[in-house]
Amino acid sequence: MPGAILDYFHKKRSVANLEVSIPEEGIELKAFLHNIEKDFYQEALALCNGNKEKAARMLGINPPAFRKALRERFNLDSEEQGGAS
């Protein structure tokens, strides 16, 4: 992964202030977007103290779909998130 992309994932960021630029060597857009989405799921869980229902509502996502994405898309099981539902 290019350095600019790695830097993005290692610091606090604001999507509204995200500069859109593509490095000369290119970017794996699907992986990049997947990681951004995963960050939002994790941030919502942190803000809601691991409560998946509240986190889902915070992101405007149906709670069952949120839990399914945690398991199947992001490999984040309930134990890793503190077991709260």
C-alpha positions as CSV (number, residue, x, y, z in Angstrom):
1,M,0.0,0.0,0.0
2,P,1.4,3.5,-0.9
3,G,2.7,5.5,2.0
4,A,0.0,8.2,1.7
5,I,-2.7,5.6,2.1
6,L,-1.0,4.0,5.1
7,D,-0.7,7.5,6.7
8,Y,-4.4,7.9,6.2
9,F,-5.2,4.8,8.2
10,H,-2.8,5.6,11.1
11,K,-4.2,9.0,12.1
12,K,-7.5,10.6,13.1
13,R,-9.2,12.0,10.0
14,S,-12.2,13.8,8.9
15,V,-14.0,12.5,5.8
16,A,-15.2,16.0,5.0
17,N,-11.6,17.2,4.8
18,L,-10.3,14.1,3.0
19,E,-8.2,15.2,0.1
20,V,-8.9,13.2,-3.0
21,S,-5.7,12.4,-4.8
22,I,-4.5,9.3,-6.5
23,P,-0.8,8.5,-6.2
24,E,1.1,7.8,-9.4
25,E,1.4,4.1,-8.6
26,G,-2.4,3.9,-8.3
27,I,-4.7,2.7,-5.6
28,E,-6.7,-0.3,-4.7
29,L,-10.0,1.6,-4.4
30,K,-12.1,-1.3,-3.2
31,A,-9.7,-2.2,-0.4
32,F,-9.3,1.5,0.5
33,L,-13.1,2.0,0.7
34,H,-13.5,-1.2,2.6
35,N,-11.1,0.0,5.2
36,I,-12.8,3.4,5.5
37,E,-16.1,1.7,6.0
38,K,-14.6,-0.6,8.6
39,D,-13.2,2.4,10.5
40,F,-16.7,3.9,10.6
41,Y,-18.2,0.7,12.0
42,Q,-15.4,0.5,14.7
43,E,-15.7,4.2,15.5
44,A,-19.5,3.9,15.9
45,L,-19.0,0.9,18.2
46,A,-16.5,2.8,20.3
47,L,-18.8,5.8,20.6
48,C,-21.7,3.5,21.6
49,N,-19.6,1.5,24.1
50,G,-19.9,-1.6,21.9
51,N,-23.7,-1.5,21.6
52,K,-24.3,-2.7,18.1
53,E,-27.9,-1.6,17.9
54,K,-27.0,2.0,18.8
55,A,-23.9,2.0,16.5
56,A,-26.1,0.8,13.6
57,R,-28.6,3.5,14.2
58,M,-25.8,6.1,14.4
59,L,-24.7,5.0,10.9
60,G,-28.2,4.8,9.5
61,I,-27.9,1.0,9.0
62,N,-30.4,-1.7,9.9
63,P,-29.0,-3.4,13.1
64,P,-29.2,-7.0,11.6
65,A,-27.3,-5.9,8.5
66,F,-24.8,-4.1,10.7
67,R,-24.1,-7.2,12.8
68,K,-23.9,-9.3,9.6
69,A,-21.3,-6.9,8.1
70,L,-19.3,-7.0,11.4
71,R,-19.1,-10.8,11.1
72,E,-18.9,-11.5,7.4
73,R,-17.3,-8.4,5.8
74,F,-15.1,-7.1,8.6
75,N,-14.4,-10.3,10.6
76,L,-15.2,-8.5,13.8
77,D,-16.8,-11.0,16.2
78,S,-18.8,-10.1,19.3
79,E,-16.0,-11.0,21.7
80,E,-13.6,-8.5,20.0
81,Q,-16.2,-5.7,20.5
82,G,-16.9,-6.5,24.1
83,G,-19.9,-8.8,23.5
84,A,-22.5,-6.0,23.7
85,S,-25.4,-6.2,21.3
